[in-house]
Amino acid sequence: MHDTGTASTGSTAQPSRRTLLAAGAGVTAALATAAPASAAGAPDDAGLRALVSRMTLEEKVGQLFVMRVYGHSATAPDQADIDANLKEIGVRTAAELVERYRVGGIIYFAWAHNTREPHQIADLSNGIQRASLALPRGLPVLISTDQEHGIVARVGKPATLFPGAMALGAGGSRADARTLGRLAGAELRAMGIRQNYSPVADVNVNPANPVIGVRSFGADPRAVSALVAAEVTGYQRAGVAATAKHFPGHGDTNVDSHTGFPTITHSRELWEKLDAPPFRAAIAAGIDSIMTAHLMVPALDGSGDPATLSRPILTGILREHLGYDGVVVTDSLGMEGVRTKYGDDRVPVLALKAGVDQLLNPPDLDLAWNAVLSAVREGELTEARLDESVLRILRLKAKLGLFRAPYVSRDAVDRTVGTRGHLAAADRIAERTTTLLVNEGRLLPLSRRRHPRVLVVGADPASPSGTTGPPTGVLAGALAELGFTVTALPTGTAPSATTIAKAVAAARDVDAVVAATYNVAAGSGQQTLVEQLVATGRPVVAVAIRNPYDVARLPSVPAFLAAYSWTDVELRAAARVIAGRVKPSGRLPVPVQRTDDPEQVLYPIGYGLTY
């Protein structure tokens, strides 16, 4: 649906050139009275500084916030989304959000119904820009999302979904990481999304990490650094601001900062060797923005404050020690990790004092907005401090071309999003990531002659945007397309004794079993399921559809593959490996330790079999 400013939901007409020019008149006039624009049509730095000097304090405060909003349309969302907006934000629509608070950014989420399909996303983006640019001194909005690929993707099909970070780590190709950034970035840009909260620059050295895991490229800081830099280059060449996260590093924790307050116990020396290199690499690659982490690192700041609120970390280390002068954005301010020590009114003020520029998704925007406004009026924050951040934000908007060309078109969506070439590139990249860790008796590849009938069982976690259904169904469908006769039997992430018995009975009527595993724990139903399937004597192939550490819990399985995600692109690649259409070439980007003795490594970084 296109945002026309009316209640109609049937129109798909594009705004006329006259409408777009009128909507942009506010910013054009403001810049014209501020200073000359560059030859390319974007304001130069002098123009931006002059623009900042003419902004009201309220306008400056608004530019610092990046806010969620419910609805598929900027002006005519569904009633349920209007109700959610009124309850959580006090406005009805995205257009009202922009008008009331003059927010500098909006973040898209699938659960907020912002990302139904590419044309709708483009129309929503245009509606938001039109609403903002129609205001006095109206400025373009920097629209963002979390499109990491793999298990975190806010924009789903028919957009192209690529393998996630750890899968890319297994592939080890900087060229593939650049390609992902370039193609995925082009698709985001076509839909009006110009800031992507990716790549994850955390070095995942803790197998128990509940929040990073396969979102990380791996456990080797040099390898992670190379892939981070490559992906940053790809995104930014496509005209999308990449965001390295989560500074100063979230890879060694067993606490999820969404629900708790993690502590990283690394020494300063270890931090420099392990956590810092990917962020250094991102900065060297010209990264446009860096996201903070809601965790405590006593070796970097002994105050007990989360990094998001730490001036020694954000100004002392990130700005001064690492020399970064780009945009710093907080992780979501609704997460528990940043709310444990201070109230929601203090968090945004302390974040700005620490050196942050963008305040992402506060739980109560009105409270946060007024807290920053009061802090300036009462002298706790200076307006000059706000000017520094507003200037950085406007510089980024100018770099991305938002002053010159804030709107997108449906034609560009059709030319760019989910094209045959992009989908083929995603499949090729995925084929280079699947990792074979166990292959006793050369069980793999399965052949249609020896194993014509295949049972697919296993975990069925909540589907990310890149999955068309339960992993068992996707794997079964992919194997069926390759010529096998396949039965799918989803058994879940915690199968009961009854479910296990049903799967074991079904296994006796087939020639091979493929079992999708998801973060197998000791003594769990998943572990029991695989062990009992192996005991039937039927060939069993386990496919880890999240963490590769599952292999340590399944010592009896004769064949084991790591797919690193349960998205379609990675499951299809795993099916092609199982069927022998593609030889496995992925190599572990993390070590897998023994479960009973973590000091002993079962499979080191770089391990991987082929056939």
N, C-alpha and C positions, 0 to 999 in steps of 0.2 A: 504494500500500500504506500501511496505517496502522501507526504504531509503537505496539504494545501492551505492549512489554516482554517479549514471548515470541518464540520462534523462528518462529512461524507467519508465513507470507507471504500468506495468503489473506484475512485479515480486513480489511474496510473499515469496520468499526464505529467510530463516534466515541467518544472517552472520555466517560464519564458525568460529570455535574456533580459528583458526589461525588469522582470521581477527580481532576478538575481542581482542586477546592477543596483536596483533600489535598495535591496536588503543590505548591500555592501556599502551604501553611501555613508553610513556612520563612520566606519573605520577609515574610508577613503578621505572623508573630510577632515577627520582628526589628524591623519598623517600629513595631509596637504598643509595644514596650519602648523605642523610641528617642524618638519624638515624635509628636504628633498629625498625622494626614494632612489634606490640604486637603479642602474640601467636595466636590470632584469625585472623591475617593477616592485620588488620587495623593499621595505624601508631599510635604510642603512643604519649603522649603530647610532649615529647622531640623531637620526629620526626616531629611533626607539627610545633613546634617552629623553628626548623632548616630549615624546608621547607619555612616558612615565611621569614626567614633571607636571603634566596637565591632568593626570588622573586624580580622582577624588580618593580619599583614604578608603572609603567603602569599596570602590572599584579595585583598588590594589589588594585589599584583603580577599575579595572574591577570586582574583586571579590565582591565588595560592592553593585553592581547593580543587580537588578532582573528586567528583561525587557520583555515586550510583543513582539511577533513577529507573523506575519500573515502566515498561511499556514498549511496544513495537513502533510507536509513532510519537513524534515530538509534540503533537497537538491533539491527537484523538486516540489515546490508548484505550484498551478495554477497561470496563468499569472496575474489575478486580484490581487492575494496576493503578487506576485512579485512587481507589481506596487505600492501597498499600502506600502510595506516595503521600497521601494526606496523613496517614498514621505515622509514617517514619520521617517525613521531610517537611510536611506542612504545605505542600504544593500539590497541584493536580497532575501536572505534566512536566516533561522536560523543558518545554518552552517557558513555563512559569518558574521552574528552577533557575534557569538562566536569567530571567528578568529580575527575580527577587534577590538572588545572591551574586549575580555576575560571575559565576564560577568560571575558572579558566580551563577546566577540563571535566570530561564525563567519562566514566568507565563503563564498558559494556559487559554484561553477564548473560549467560543463557538462562539462568534461573530468574532473572529480572525481565525475561521475554524481550530482550533487546536484539537477539540474534536468531530470528526464525529462519531466514533464508537471505541470500546475498542481495537481491533487489530491495527487499525490505530494509536491510541494514543500510544500504546506500541512501534510501529515502529518509530513514531516521537521521542519518548523519547530515543530510542536506537540511532537514527540518530544524535540527539543533543549530546549525550554522546560520540559517536564515533568521531564527529567533534572536540569536546573539548579535548578529550584524545589524539588525533593525533597531537596536537600542542606541541611544545617544552615546557617542564614543564606543560603539560596538566593536568588539574584538572577536576574531575567530576562536573557536573552541578546539582545544587539543583533545581528541577522542582517543581513548586507550582501551586495551584489553589484555588478558593473559592468554596468549596463543603460543604456549610452549611446544605444542604437539605432544604426541604420546598420550600420557594419562591426563594432561591438563590442556584442554582446548575449548575455548568459549564459542568459537565459530565452527559449526559442523558441516556435514555434507549439504550441498554439493561442492563446497570449498574443498581444496586439496588438503588432506591430512597426511603429514609426514611422520616418520618414526620419531620417538622422543629422544631426549639427550643421551641416556645411557646406551640406547641402541646405536646412536651415532658414535658414541665412545667405542662400542664394540666394532663398528666399521672402521674407525680410525682415520677417516678421510676428511681432510680440511676442505677439499673441493666439494664434497657432499654437504658439509656444513654451510659453505658459502652458497651453494645452490639452493639449499633449503631456505636460507635467509632471503635470497634474491627472489625466489618464486613465491614463497609465502608472503614476503613483504609486498610484492606487487599486488597480490590478491587483497591484502588488508587495505592497502592504499586505495585500490579501486572501490572499496566499500566505505571509504572515508575514515578509516582507523589509521591514525598516523603515529601512535606511540604504542609499542608492544612491550609488555613486561616479560621480556625474554632476551638473552638466554640466562639460565641458572648458572652462576659462576661458583657455586659451592662445590667443594671437594668432598665427596661422600666417603668418609673413612670409617663410619660407624654402621655396621649392618643392621643395628636396631633403630636407626634413624626413622621415625614414623612419618616425617613430613617431606623429606627430600628424596632419598633413595634413587629411584630410576629417573627422577627429574634432573639429576646431576649427570655430567658426562663421565664421571668415574672417580677413582681414588688417586690417580697420579696427577699431581699439580701441573706438571709440564704438558701432559696430554690434554688435560682440561683447559689449560691456558690457550693452547693452539686452536682448539675447537671453538672456544668462546670468541676469540679474536676473529676467526673465520666467519662465524655466524653473524657477529656484529657487522662485519664488512658487508655481508650479503644483504642484511636488512637495510642498512643505511644507504647502500647503493640503490636500493629500490625506493628510497625516499621515505622510509619509516624509521622513527627513532627507536633504536634498540635500548634495552634496559638490563644492565648486569645486576643480578641479585643473588644472595641477600647479604649486603655488606655489614660487618666484616667477615662473614662466613658462617653458614648454617649446616655444615657437613658433618659435624661431630657432636651430635646431641641425640638423646633418646627421649626428648620432650618436644611436643608439637607446640609451636608458639601461637597457634590459633587458640589453644585451650590451656596453655600453661606458660611459664616463664623459664626458658632454658638458660643454662649456664655453660659456657665454653671454657674449659679449664686449660687451654693451650697457653704455654708461655709466650712471651713476645717473640722470642727466637723461633719457636715452632710456628707461630702465626705467620711470621715473615716467610718461612720456607713452604708452608702448606696452604694457608688460606689466602695470602696476599697475591701470589702470582697470577691467578686468573683475572683479578681486578686490575692489576698492573697491565696485563695484556689487553684488557678491554679499553683501558685509558689510552694505551699506545695506539690502539686501532681507531681512536677518535670517538669513543662511546658517547652518545648523546645524554644518557641518563643512567643513574645508579640508584637502586632501591636499597633501603636500610633493612636491618634485621631487628626484630623485637627480642633480643636476647642479651645477656650480660656476659662480658668478657673481662674478668677482674684484672688480667695482665695488661689490658689496654686502658681500663678506667676502673679504679677501685671504689667508685662512689656507690656501686650497686644499681646504677641506672641502666635501663636498656640502651643498646647502641643507638636506637632511633632518637633518644633524648640526650645523647652524650656529646658534649662539645669536644672533649679530648679525642673521641673517635672520629666524629664527622668533620670537625674543623682541623683539629690537630693532626690526625693521621690522613684522612681522605683528602682534604683540601691542601694542607701544608706539606705533609710528608710524601704523599703520592702525587701531588701537583694537579689534582683534578679541579676544574673550574666549570664543569657542566652542571646540569640540573640534577639535584638530589631529591628523590621522591621517597616518602615513607612507605612501608608496607601498610596494609589496611589498618587504620586506627581503631577498628572495631575488634581487633584480635586481642586475646587475653594478655599476651606477652607484653603489650605496651600499656595495659590498663591496671596491672597488678599494684603498682606503687603509687600512681597518681590518678586523680579524677579526670573525667573526659573534658573538663574545662581547662585543666592545666596542660594536658598532653600536647595540644597544638602549639601553645605558647612556648613550651620547653623545647619542642622539636625545632621551631624557628630559631630559638636562641642557640641551639646546638649546631645549626648550619643547614637545615633542611630548606628546600624551596617549595616543593609540592606536598600538600597534606591530603593523603588519599583516604577517601571513604570513611569519614568520622561517623560514629554511630548516631550522633545528634548534631546535624550540621548547624542548626541555629545556635546551639550552645557553643560550638567550636568557633563559628564565625564571629559571634559577639565577644567571645573570650579574647580572640586576637585583636579585635577592634578596641576593646577596653584596655588591653595591655599596651597598645600604642598611645592611647589617650592618657593613660595614667603614667606613662614614662618607663614601663618595664621593657618595652620594645621601642626602638626608635623607628620613625618612618623611613629613615635612610636604610635601616636594615631590611625593611620590606622592599624598598626600591631595588636592592641587590638581587633579591629573588625574583621579583617581577621582571626585571631586565633579563635575567637568565631565561625565564619562561618565554618572554617575547622574542628573544634571540632564537630560541629553538623553533617557535612557530614561524618565524621569518625564514629560517633555514629550510624548513619543511615545505615552504611555499604556500602557507596558509593565508598570508595576506594577499598574495597574488592570485591564488586559485583555490578558494576554500571549498568549492563544490565538486561533486563527482557525478557521473552519469551512468544510467543503466546500460548504455552501449559499452562503456568501459568495463562494467561488470561482465557482460556477455563475452567480451574479447579476452578477459583475463582470468576470471574465477573458475576453478575446476575444469580447466581445459584438458583436452586429451593429452597434450604434451606434458602438462604439469602432473597429471595423474600417473603417467608412465614414468616420469622422473622419480616420483615418490616410491613406486614399486621397485625401480632399479636400486634406489638407495636402500630400501628395506631388505632386498636380497643380499646386500653386503653386510648385514648386521646380525642375522640369525647365527647363534653360537652353539656348536655341538660340543658337549662336555663329556658325554658317555655314549659309547656305541659298542657294547659287548657283542662278540660274535658277528660283527658287521651287520647288525639287525637293520640298520638304515643304509640305504633307502628301502622303504617298503615297495614291493612290486605288486602290480595288479594280478600277476600270475600266482604268486605265493600267498598274497594277503588281499584277496579281492573284497572280502567283507570286513569293514572296520567299524568299531564302536568308538564314538567320541564321548567322553564323560568329563566332568570336572567343574571347576569353580565358575560362578556366574556373578561377578561383582557388578555393582552399578555401572552402567555403560557410560563411558566418556563420549564426547561429541563425535569421535571418529569411528564409532561402532554402530553397526546396523542392528545388532541384537546380541543375545548371550554369546560368549566366546565359543561355547560348544557348538552353537548353531552356525557361527561364522566359519569355524574350522571344518565342520562337517560339510558345509556348502562348498568350501574351497576344495576339499578332498574329492567330493562328488564330481565337481567340474573336471578334476584330473583323472576321472575314470573309475574310482572306487565306488562300491556299494556301501553307503554309510548310514549308520543309525546314530542319532544324537540323543544323549541322556544327561541333561544338566543335573549335577549332584550338589551344587552350591559350595560355598566356602566353609561350611560346617556340616557335612553330611551326617545324618543319623545312622544308627545301625540298620534300620529298615531300608534306607536309601542305599547304603553300601551293599546290603544283601541283594537288592534289586540289580545294581550295577554288576556285581559278581556273577549273578545268574545270566545276565545279558551277555557277559564276556565269553561265556562258554559256547555261545552260538555264532561267534565271529572268528576271524583269522588273526586279528590284531586289535589292540586297544590304544587309543591316544587319550591321555589324561592331562587336562589343563590344570595346573596348580597355581595357587595364589597365596604367597607368603605362608608357607607351611610351618606350623609350630609343632614342637615335640608333643607326642601323644594326641595330636588333633585328629579329627575325623578325616581330614584330607590325607594325612600320613597313613592312617589305617586303611583307607580306601585303596591307595596305591599298593600298599603291601599285600592286601588281599587279592587285588587284581593280578599282581605278579605271581602269587601263589597258585593261580589257576593254571599256570603253565602257558598261557597265551602271551605272545610278544607284547610288551607294554612300552610305549613311548611317552615319557612325561615332557610336557612343554610348560616351562615357567612363564606365566603371562604377566608377572610383575618382577619381583626381585629374583635374581639368579641364585641367591643363597639357598633356595629350596633344595638344590641338589644335595646339600649336606644332610638334609633330613630324610633323603630317599636313597640310601646306599644300595638297596636291592634292585632298583630299576635298571633294566638293561640298556635303555637309550634315554638320553636327556638333552633337551634343547632349551636354550634361553631365548625368549622372544622379546622380553623387556616391557611388553605392554599387551593389552588385549584389544587394541584398535585394529580395524580391518586390515590396514596396510601391513601391519606386522604379523597378523595371523595368517594372511594369505601367503606372505613370504615363508613362514614356518611350514605351511602346507606344501609349498613347492619344494622345500628342502626335504620334508618327510617322503615325498613322492619321487625324489631324485631328479626333479626338473631343474633344480639349482643346487650346486654344491655349497655346503656351508663354508663361510669364510670369516665369520665374526670371531673376535678374540675378546676374552673377558677384560673389561675395563676396571674391574674391582677384584680383589682377592676373595676367595671363599675359604673360610676357616673351618676347622672341625668344630662341631657343636659342643663336644665334651672338653675340648682344649683349644680355645681360641688362639693360642700362640702357635698352633700348628696349622699350616696352610695346606688345604687339600688341592686347590686349583689356584695358581698364582695369576696375577695380572698378565695378560698376553696369552693365556692358555686357550686353546680351541682346536678341535679335531676337524678333519675333512674326510671325504671318501672319494 
